[in-house]
């Protein structure tokens, strides 16, 4: 087995990657972004209540700004490239999602092992990605996300409210040109067709997370609406989905029951994070780094990707061991 190459672990930042967070001052401002700090040392003076006295605020860097994280930049560059090079002659919308799972060797049913200590983008093809998790892991995330949803409705909660929706969907897949498939999605209760589309895969990045119980994959797809196909479906799947929406993102926790014929059923459990509004993602991608727009617009795409990655990281780090 080959170890393959790794991209995007912790590394030194080039000054060209430095940028301001939206709303932060410029490097030459008199009010450079700094963080308050306190010394626990007994040799330092204390305040009247015995707390350590504050030290001089610490600058974020020698430029007074926080460098753009290279790992996040790599993911942002990848997504931006796939959006920019999507098929120009097809009407559709971009889908960007991250699924939790496990990276395994192609020729063995074991998790990959690379000589890295932290999350790393893998640049090799000697592995495969399994997005399935155990029922116990699925239940754990359901409990955690329900607790977050309930807490987010409290007035003192620090973030925007989380919205919850439970849906039951039936996907049927029909053959199309080449290796593509047409997916027809219906509401299980009403039979209403929710969408009929063909998904074009534009690319994916695999992230190995050695200190956690899950890895993850970022996928960029192009969803093209099509006419309802004729004939029978080649296979179907039932999705029992719990969706948690927060600001610009959807977290979908799904139990999938897949069937390709009588007596042929497979049950899987999946967790994914998706951009909720593709139009916002594509519009911010169009002005990424554009010197003719303001800093808020210019940096908006990278801020979206930063929040996207942070959401995935939190879920990955809260994954329980497989049981």
Rosetta blueprint (number, residue, H / E / L):
1 X L
2 X L
3 X L
4 X L
5 X L
6 X E
7 X E
8 X L
9 X L
10 X L
11 X L
12 X L
13 X L
14 X L
15 X H
16 X H
17 X H
18 X E
19 X L
20 X L
21 X L
22 X L
23 X L
24 X L
25 X L
26 X L
27 X L
28 X L
29 X L
30 X L
31 X L
32 X L
33 X L
34 X E
35 X E
36 X L
37 X L
38 X E
39 X L
40 X L
41 X L
42 X L
43 X L
44 X L
45 X L
46 X E
47 X L
48 X L
49 X L
50 X L
51 X L
52 X E
53 X L
54 X E
55 X L
56 X L
57 X L
58 X E
59 X E
60 X L
61 X L
62 X L
63 X L
64 X L
65 X L
66 X L
67 X E
68 X L
69 X L
70 X H
71 X H
72 X H
73 X H
74 X H
75 X H
76 X H
77 X H
78 X H
79 X H
80 X H
81 X H
82 X H
83 X H
84 X H
85 X L
86 X L
87 X L
88 X L
89 X L
90 X L
91 X L
92 X E
93 X E
94 X E
95 X E
96 X E
97 X E
98 X E
99 X E
100 X E
101 X E
102 X E
103 X E
104 X E
105 X E
106 X L
107 X L
108 X L
109 X L
110 X L
111 X E
112 X L
113 X L
114 X L
115 X L
116 X L
117 X L
118 X L
119 X L
120 X E
121 X E
122 X E
123 X L
124 X L
125 X L
126 X L
127 X E
128 X E
129 X E
130 X E
131 X L
132 X L
133 X L
134 X L
135 X H
136 X H
137 X H
138 X H
139 X H
140 X H
141 X H
142 X H
143 X H
144 X H
145 X H
146 X H
147 X H
148 X H
149 X H
150 X H
151 X H
152 X H
153 X L
154 X L
155 X L
156 X L
157 X L
158 X L
159 X L
160 X L
161 X L
162 X L
163 X E
164 X E
165 X E
166 X E
167 X E
168 X E
169 X E
170 X E
171 X E
172 X E
173 X E
174 X E
175 X E
176 X L
177 X L
178 X L
179 X L
180 X L
181 X E
182 X E
183 X E
184 X E
185 X E
186 X E
187 X E
188 X L
189 X L
190 X L
191 X L
192 X L
193 X E
194 X E
195 X E
196 X E
197 X E
198 X E
199 X E
200 X E
201 X E
202 X E
203 X E
204 X E
205 X E
206 X E
207 X E
208 X E
209 X L
210 X L
211 X L
212 X L
213 X L
214 X L
215 X E
216 X E
217 X E
218 X E
219 X E
220 X E
221 X E
222 X E
223 X E
224 X E
225 X E
226 X L
227 X L
228 X L
229 X L
230 X L
231 X L
232 X L
233 X L
234 X L
235 X E
236 X E
237 X E
238 X E
239 X E
240 X E
241 X E
242 X E
243 X E
244 X E
245 X E
246 X E
247 X L
248 X L
249 X E
250 X E
251 X E
252 X E
253 X E
254 X E
255 X E
256 X E
257 X E
258 X E
259 X E
260 X E
261 X E
262 X L
263 X L
264 X E
265 X E
266 X E
267 X E
268 X E
269 X E
270 X E
271 X E
272 X E
273 X E
274 X E
275 X E
276 X L
277 X L
278 X H
279 X H
280 X H
281 X H
282 X H
283 X H
284 X H
285 X H
286 X H
287 X L
288 X L
289 X L
290 X L
291 X L
292 X L
293 X L
294 X L
295 X H
296 X H
297 X H
298 X H
299 X H
300 X H
301 X H
302 X H
303 X H
304 X H
305 X H
306 X H
307 X H
308 X H
309 X H
310 X H
311 X H
312 X H
313 X H
314 X H
315 X H
316 X H
317 X H
318 X L
319 X L
320 X L
321 X L
322 X L
323 X L
